[in-house]
Amino acid sequence: MSAALLLASCGSGGSDAAPGQGADERAEASPSQDHEHHHEHGAASAGGPADAGGPGPAADADCPERGHGPRPEAPPVRPAEITPASQQALRALAWESERLPCGAIAEWASHVRNHAHGVAPPERPLAGADADAFSRQWAAAVAASARLATPEQAAAAGYARSSSQVPGVGTHWINWTLVDAPFDPARPSMLLFDETASGPARLVGFSYWVRSGSEPEGFAGANDAWHSHLGLCFVRGRLYVEGVPAALACPGTWLNGSDLWMLHAWVVPDRPNPDGRFAPTNRAVP
């Protein structure tokens, strides 16, 4: 991933809800869930309409940043049409998202700005068991890409468009039911489509997004470079903004992101990435 934040490099969609619209999933949350970070969700709803420019109420007197919300200034966009199974999976991820430590967002943003975020090193040749395992994994991913080559095929497989087109990446289509599943090269939780106006939408790559307490094993060898994004705010299944320090500041569904690891893999044979199979962006994607 380049030094740009997720909104610049992995699909900025702007806002798909008017300011102060409120959470998509909170109304359906179980009242028996009373973890501390779930109280933050409730506080956001109880606080009334969000301020379009200023911070919301502080969730923690010792950590004022947790009360600062995003600035919902972008025009509304069409929300993702996620399946009931994906809705349930997204809610489950949100319920299990713990509070971020105070200062975590600032530290992460500095890490991104300093060009240290998800940069894939040059691929190293593999040998022996690693080479054999990688060859099988990559072949499985390439074969799967042929079955997910169009938006229609993606939708039929449970994916929904969750970001806008971004140069070098395309759009992200997410199947939330696969985010909490073990890494499988043939079952990515995200698909990357080139949806420029110059022609029909085309699959250009996979984006694996795996929930794990540490960097996933992923592909055999050491060539895959995983990264994470903190403070993700989704509204009706579509990325709204990232770098949100707490659920209180998100008008939709908040994920802390520290346990979600992402990897771009340019698996489509006729759309190779000149910078490598695991490069964070693809300059061939306009």
N, C-alpha and C positions, 0 to 999 in steps of 0.2 A: 504494500500500500504506500502511496506517495505521502508527502508531508501534509497534504490537504486532509481535512477532517472528512468523516463519512459523508457529510452533506455535499462536499465538493467532489469526492472521489468514488463514492459508492451510492449515489442516487439521492439528490436533494429533492424532494417532492414538494417543498413548500408546505403550507398548512392545508389539510383537507377538512378542517373544521373551523367554524367561526370562532373568534376569541371568546373564551369562557364557556364553550359548549359543554365541557365536562367529560368525564371518562366514559369510554365505551363499555368497559367490562365491570366497572365498580358496582353498578346497580344489580348485577347478577351474582356478585360475590357472596359467599356464604357468611352469614353473621357470626358463625361459630369461629371463624378465623380471626384471632385477636392478637396476632403478632404485632410488634411495635411498628414495623414498616407498613402494616395494613392500616393502622390508625392514621398514618400520613395520607393514605388514599382517601379515607373518610374526611379528613380535614380539608382536603382540596374541594370536595363536593360541598361541604358545609359552608365554605368561605364565600360562596356566591360567584358571580362572574369574575373571570381573571382580568387583571389590569393589563391592557394591551402593551404597556411599555415598561412598567416598573415592577419591582419585586413583590412577591406575595408575602404572606405572613411567614415568619421564621418557624421552621419545624423544630429547631433546637437552638436554645439561647446560646449554647457554646459553639455553634457552627452556623452562623448567619447565612452562609452560602446555600444551605438547604432550602431556604425560603425564596430563592431567586428563581423566577420562572423564565421561560423563553419569551421572546417578543413575537407574538403571532401577527406579523405584518404582511405576510405573503397572501395572495388571493387563494380562495378555496380551490381544491382540485378534487377530481373524482376519487372516492375512496376505493380501496381494494374490496373485491367481492370474495371474501374468504369463506371456505366451507365451514359447516358446523364443527367438524372435527378439528379444523385449524383454529377456530375460535376457542374451543375448549383447551387445546394445547397452548395457545397464547396465554389464556387466563392462568393455566397451571404454572407456566414460566413466571408470570408476574407475581403470583402468590409466593413463589419461592425466591424471589429477588430480595436479598437482604439489603439493609442500608449500606451505602458507600461510606467509607471513612471520610472524615472531614478533610478537605484538601485533595482528595483523589482526582477529581475532575481537573483541577488546575495542573496537577502533576502530569496527568495523562495528556492534556492539551499541549503542555510544554514538550513532552516526549514526541508528539506528532509534529509540532513546528520545527523541531530540531532534526527532522529527516531520519528519525530512528524508528519509524512505525511501519512494520510490515514490509520492509524492503527485502526483496528476495535476492540472495547472493547468486553469483553465476553457478549454473548447475555443475556438479561434480560427477564424473563417470562412476557408475556403480559396477560392482563385480559380485560374483558368487550368488548367494541366496538372496541378497538385496536386489540384484539385477533381475533375477527370475521373478521375485515377488512383485517388483515394480512393473515389470512387463505385463504380468497378468492383471494387475490393478488398472494400469493405464488402458489396456485393451477393453476391460469391462466398462470403464468410463466412456471411452470412444463409442462403444456399442450402444450404451445408454443414451448418448447424445443424439443418435439417429432416431431414437424413439421419442425424443422430446424436442424436436427441431422447430416446431411451430407453436405460436401462442395457443392454438386450439388443442394441440397435444399436451401442452403444459397444463392448461386448465382442466383437461380431462384427468390428468394425473394428480390433481389437488393443489396445483400452484396458482398463486394470484399475484398480479402485478402490484408491487409495493413501493416503487420509486419511479422517478422520472428518468429520462435519458440523460446520461452524463458522458461527455467525451472520455474515451479511454476505458470505459466500463460498460456502458449500455444501461439497461434497466434491470432491476432485481425482481425476480418472481420468487415468492417464498411459499414453501409448504411447511407450515408450522409443526405438523405432526412428526417431521423428520429431524427437527432441531435437537430434540432430547434423545435421539437414537444414536447408537454407536456409529462411528465412521464407516461408511460403505461407499467405495468409489463409484458405484453404479446408482446410488440413491442420494444425490446432493440435496440439501435442504433449500438451496437457491439455484435458480437458473439465470444466466445473463443473456439478454436479448439486445440486439442492435435494432432499435425502432426508429431510425432516422426517416425523414420524409422521402428519401431517395428511392425507396423500394419497400417490399414487404418485410415485416419483422423476421429476423433470423437469429437463431441461437448462435452465440459466439463462445460461450464457455459455461463452466459450472462455478458456483461459489459454495463451498462447503462451510456450514455454520454448525458447530458441534458444541453441545453443552458439556463442559468438563472442568474439573477443579484445577487442571494443569493443561499445558499444551498437548493436544491429542497426538497419538502416534501417526495417524494419517498414512500417507504413502510411504512405502519402504525407502530407506535411505534418508539422507539429511537435506534433500533439496527443496522440500516444501517449507515455506515460511509462513507460519500462522501469526495472526494478530487479533486483537480484541478492540472493541469500541465501548466506551462507558456512557452510562446515562442515556439510554435509548428511549425515545418517546414515540409511540405509534398511536395513531388515531384511526379507528375503524380498519386496522390492519395495514395502514400505510405509514411509512416513515414520516414523522412530523419534524423532529429535530433531535439532535444528539447533544451530549455534553450537559444533560439535565441532571443536577446533583441529587434530586430526590423525587419520589412519587408525587409529593405535594405540588411540585412545579410542572407536572405533566397533565395536560387536559385530556389524556387518553390512557393508554396502557404503558406503564413504565417498566423497563428491564434494567437492572444495574449493569449488566454487560460484562462484568469481570469474569464470569464463568462461561462466556460464549466466545468461541474461537472461530475465526474466519480464515478461509484460504481460497484464493482465486486460482482456477486451473483452466487453461485454455485448451480444451479437449476436442474442439471441433476441427476435423482434419483440414477442411478447406478454408478455415479462418485462423491460421496459426498466429501466434504472437511472436513478432520478430525479436522481442526482448527475452523470450524464454517461456516455458510452459507454466511457470508459477510466478511470473512477473505480476506486480500489483495492478498494473494497468496495461492496456493494449492500444498502442498508437494507431493500429489499423482500424479501430472502432471510432468513428467520427463523433 
